[in-house]
Amino acid sequence: MAVLEIKDLVAGYGERLLLRNLSFFVPAPTFIAIIGHNGSGKSTFLKALTGQIPSQGQVLVQGQPLPHRPGALARAFSYLPQKNNVAFPVTVLELVVMGLFRSKRLLDHYTAQDYSRAEDVLSRLGVHHLRHRTFTDLSGGEQQLVWLAQLMLQDSPVALLDEPTQQLDVYHKKRVFDLMASWVQQEQKTVLCITHDLLNLLPLQGCLLNLSQPHPQLEALSPETVLSHQKFLEEKPQH
Ligand SMILES: Nc1ncnc2c1ncn2[C@@H]1O[C@H](COP(=O)(O)OP(=O)(O)OP(=O)(O)O)[C@@H](O)[C@H]1O
């Protein structure tokens, strides 16, 4: 059974269509880089998948049509948007442990084991030292790593990430790409990751989807494919 199947997905805003009959098939857990010029519809694609904007077509996750209820949708996809805010003071560890909310009932408390899982993902991202800091005091890149840690605790089969490395330094960019590769290999997750960091894709296995192309389709990642898409994207976008 395929992990993810998308058939004739159409989405946009009013008269302006950004996704025109997008179809692809992901047979097994895979890393998929979603690339394209600014405004080519990358975030729109993830918004259509997560039901934030209306769309036509079919999306199947593990052979099942995508449910419309938000709770059931969240079990299929974990999602990290480009901008994410918290309006209340909370420590890093508290925010990360909330990634486990789907395995809890309404008034359940988080256990010592939950906190130790949260500490473990913070270590894997190299930011364990931030665990007792107030989230809103952190730098933009530090905050991005904390959101990633929270997402790693969610147990959905498909993770959707909108530019998760946008504000990171070169060390943490590489670390996050390595970690996404390990989610696929060790935890059998499928990762769809929007990115402009094409050079970080050079060592990775998986697929690439270039939404700036007239008929985007999945292509196997290889250094040659990445470099040819880099060249394509260095050309002026066609609107
Ligand atoms: N709510 C909206 N209403 C109307 N147009 C919108 C809306 N949201 C986005 N757009 C437009 O749709 C186009 C695609 O936007 P989208 O955010 O999907 O691009 P993107 O490929 O993710 O770009 P970037 O690389 O800059 O993040 C843009 O031209 C944008 O202005």
The ligand as a MOL file (V3000), in Angstrom:
LIG
                    3D

  0  0  0     0  0            999 V3000
M  V30 BEGIN CTAB
M  V30 COUNTS 31 33 0 0 0
M  V30 BEGIN ATOM
M  V30 1 N -4.4250 33.8430 0.7800 0
M  V30 2 C -3.9870 34.1590 -0.4470 0
M  V30 3 N -4.7750 34.8220 -1.3100 0
M  V30 4 C -4.3510 35.1550 -2.5580 0
M  V30 5 N -3.1280 34.8360 -3.0470 0
M  V30 6 C -2.3130 34.1740 -2.2260 0
M  V30 7 C -2.6850 33.7880 -0.8820 0
M  V30 8 N -1.6500 33.1290 -0.3090 0
M  V30 9 C -0.6700 33.0940 -1.2410 0
M  V30 10 N -1.0610 33.7060 -2.3830 0
M  V30 11 C -0.2750 33.8630 -3.6170 0
M  V30 12 O -0.0560 32.5890 -4.1920 0
M  V30 13 C 1.2450 32.5130 -4.7440 0
M  V30 14 C 1.9550 31.2880 -4.1940 0
M  V30 15 O 2.2060 31.4720 -2.8200 0
M  V30 16 P 2.9880 30.3940 -1.9620 0
M  V30 17 O 3.0680 30.9330 -0.5780 0
M  V30 18 O 2.3820 29.0620 -2.1760 0
M  V30 19 O 4.4350 30.4320 -2.6680 0
M  V30 20 P 5.7800 29.6660 -2.2970 0
M  V30 21 O 6.1750 28.8500 -3.4840 0
M  V30 22 O 5.6130 28.9460 -1.0090 0
M  V30 23 O 6.7880 30.9100 -2.1630 0
M  V30 24 P 8.0720 31.2460 -1.2030 0
M  V30 25 O 9.2430 30.4890 -1.7650 0
M  V30 26 O 8.2120 32.7180 -1.3980 0
M  V30 27 O 7.6990 30.8560 0.2090 0
M  V30 28 C 1.9370 33.8190 -4.4380 0
M  V30 29 O 1.9240 34.6290 -5.5890 0
M  V30 30 C 1.0930 34.4150 -3.3160 0
M  V30 31 O 1.0920 35.8250 -3.3890 0
M  V30 END ATOM
M  V30 BEGIN BOND
M  V30 1 1 1 2
M  V30 2 1 2 3
M  V30 3 2 2 7
M  V30 4 2 3 4
M  V30 5 1 4 5
M  V30 6 2 5 6
M  V30 7 1 6 7
M  V30 8 1 6 10
M  V30 9 1 7 8
M  V30 10 2 8 9
M  V30 11 1 9 10
M  V30 12 1 10 11
M  V30 13 1 11 12
M  V30 14 1 11 30
M  V30 15 1 12 13
M  V30 16 1 13 14
M  V30 17 1 13 28
M  V30 18 1 14 15
M  V30 19 1 15 16
M  V30 20 2 16 17
M  V30 21 1 16 18
M  V30 22 1 16 19
M  V30 23 1 19 20
M  V30 24 2 20 21
M  V30 25 1 20 22
M  V30 26 1 20 23
M  V30 27 1 23 24
M  V30 28 2 24 25
M  V30 29 1 24 26
M  V30 30 1 24 27
M  V30 31 1 28 29
M  V30 32 1 28 30
M  V30 33 1 30 31
M  V30 END BOND
M  V30 END CTAB
M  END
